[in-house]
């Protein structure tokens, strides 16, 4: 039976080795595919010149420009600008001259910028993309990652764990930078529409103007988010992790570059958008300031409730003890305690109800029956008086 155990063990080892090799190959493919999206940025390009004049020559910008921007975004922008200009004319009497001129200048800037937006934005996008591609050692990292990963793997179980961790980190990075590229591709053609909302900063659309300003403030951070990652890759790879270091440490160093690049890119977007900082600081400050206030309010409310209940009981009992103040002193009479007066009023109401029941005993002995009878008599008397007053008025009018 020894040969059977060896065969089973060898079969299990072969399966695990195939799984390890497959995951390692997947990690290498993801790593090589991620390098350019991490340090670069999607930019419209032209085959003839550096500035894009007309339709871009690369995808997806060519289809976005021809099928989406020209037939939809540009006409909608011009139409909304005309509507905004008419709206400002209607509100001219309620807007100051300075603010009216500022709104008109904004409308003029957005109108001219909508026609030259793609040629204008292609310059910084291509420039940032070129800087990222130049700073990051893409070829060395693509060829060296597989060797570092294979050298750093130890036993079979440890190798499977390390390869699994590699794939998880790379997939998280793919999600982060996929969202970054999606944000750049979506916001680039929509910026003229955001500009229209930014231009009409007047009631009742000023809230939409603020939303457009906040959305546009994220755009520069998304563009330059790859440059810090490229600098980090250059500094990390300059240490030459494939030589002079232990294999495990070199593998950990190589793997740590990806999450570090994600963190630097996220912080770049955060620092470039004042709105995100303001929201984060205001929420944190409000939480920190509100905690002691809530604690003091809870203590104060609890003490006040206990003291009020005690004063209500003292007022209802009508004993010689007056209400208790906040400092713990007992006042003479009712003092200025509303709770004590409430208890006294409840006791007075009870006494008057008892006296009424004794004076106006009904056959059933229940006070509500006699109360209904008294209310009915009072209603009939009021009706009789109102009818008599109406007849008197009618007689006076007939004499006239």
Rosetta blueprint (number, residue, H / E / L):
1 X L
2 X H
3 X H
4 X H
5 X H
6 X H
7 X H
8 X H
9 X H
10 X H
11 X H
12 X H
13 X H
14 X H
15 X H
16 X H
17 X H
18 X H
19 X H
20 X H
21 X H
22 X H
23 X H
24 X H
25 X H
26 X H
27 X H
28 X H
29 X H
30 X H
31 X H
32 X H
33 X H
34 X H
35 X H
36 X H
37 X H
38 X H
39 X H
40 X L
41 X L
42 X L
43 X L
44 X L
45 X L
46 X L
47 X L
48 X L
49 X L
50 X L
51 X L
52 X L
53 X L
54 X L
55 X L
56 X L
57 X L
58 X L
59 X L
60 X L
61 X H
62 X H
63 X H
64 X H
65 X H
66 X H
67 X H
68 X H
69 X H
70 X H
71 X H
72 X H
73 X H
74 X H
75 X H
76 X H
77 X H
78 X H
79 X H
80 X H
81 X H
82 X H
83 X H
84 X H
85 X H
86 X H
87 X H
88 X H
89 X H
90 X H
91 X L
92 X H
93 X H
94 X H
95 X L
96 X L
97 X H
98 X H
99 X H
100 X H
101 X H
102 X H
103 X H
104 X H
105 X H
106 X H
107 X H
108 X H
109 X H
110 X H
111 X H
112 X H
113 X H
114 X H
115 X H
116 X L
117 X H
118 X H
119 X H
120 X H
121 X H
122 X H
123 X H
124 X H
125 X H
126 X H
127 X H
128 X H
129 X H
130 X H
131 X H
132 X H
133 X H
134 X H
135 X H
136 X L
137 X L
138 X H
139 X H
140 X H
141 X H
142 X H
143 X H
144 X H
145 X H
146 X H
147 X H
148 X H
149 X H
150 X H
151 X H
152 X H
153 X L
154 X L
155 X L
156 X H
157 X H
158 X H
159 X H
160 X H
161 X H
162 X H
163 X H
164 X H
165 X H
166 X H
167 X H
168 X H
169 X H
170 X H
171 X H
172 X H
173 X H
174 X H
175 X H
176 X H
177 X H
178 X H
179 X H
180 X H
181 X H
182 X H
183 X H
184 X H
185 X H
186 X H
187 X H
188 X H
189 X H
190 X H
191 X H
192 X H
193 X H
194 X H
195 X H
196 X H
197 X H
198 X H
199 X H
200 X L
201 X L
202 X L
203 X L
204 X L
205 X L
206 X H
207 X H
208 X H
209 X H
210 X H
211 X H
212 X H
213 X H
214 X H
215 X H
216 X H
217 X H
218 X H
219 X H
220 X H
221 X H
222 X H
223 X H
224 X H
225 X H
226 X H
227 X H
228 X H
229 X H
230 X H
231 X H
232 X H
233 X H
234 X H
235 X H
236 X H
237 X H
238 X H
239 X L
240 X L
241 X L
242 X L
243 X L
244 X L
245 X L
246 X L
247 X H
248 X H
249 X H
250 X H
251 X H
252 X H
253 X H
254 X H
255 X H
256 X H
257 X H
258 X H
259 X H
260 X H
261 X H
262 X H
263 X H
264 X H
265 X H
266 X H
267 X H
268 X H
269 X H
270 X H
271 X H
272 X H
273 X L
274 X H
275 X H
276 X H
277 X H
278 X H
279 X H
280 X H
281 X H
282 X H
283 X H
284 X H
285 X H
286 X H
287 X H
288 X H
289 X H
290 X H
291 X H
292 X H
293 X H
294 X H
295 X H
296 X H
297 X H
298 X H
299 X H
300 X H
301 X H
302 X H
303 X H
304 X H
305 X H
306 X H
307 X H
308 X H
309 X H
310 X H
311 X H
312 X H
313 X H
314 X H
315 X H
316 X H
317 X H
318 X L
319 X L
320 X L
321 X L
322 X L
323 X L
324 X E
325 X L
326 X L
327 X L
328 X L
329 X L
330 X E
331 X L
332 X L
333 X L
334 X L
335 X L
336 X L
337 X L
338 X H
339 X H
340 X H
341 X H
342 X H
343 X H
344 X H
345 X H
346 X H
347 X H
348 X H
349 X H
350 X H
351 X H
352 X H
353 X H
354 X H
355 X H
356 X H
357 X H
358 X H
359 X H
360 X L
361 X L
362 X L
363 X L
364 X L
365 X L
366 X L
367 X H
368 X H
369 X H
370 X H
371 X H
372 X H
373 X H
374 X H
375 X H
376 X H
377 X H
378 X H
379 X H
380 X H
381 X H
382 X H
383 X H
384 X H
385 X H
386 X H
387 X H
388 X H
389 X H
390 X H
391 X H
392 X H
393 X H
394 X H
395 X H
396 X H
397 X H
398 X H
399 X H
400 X L
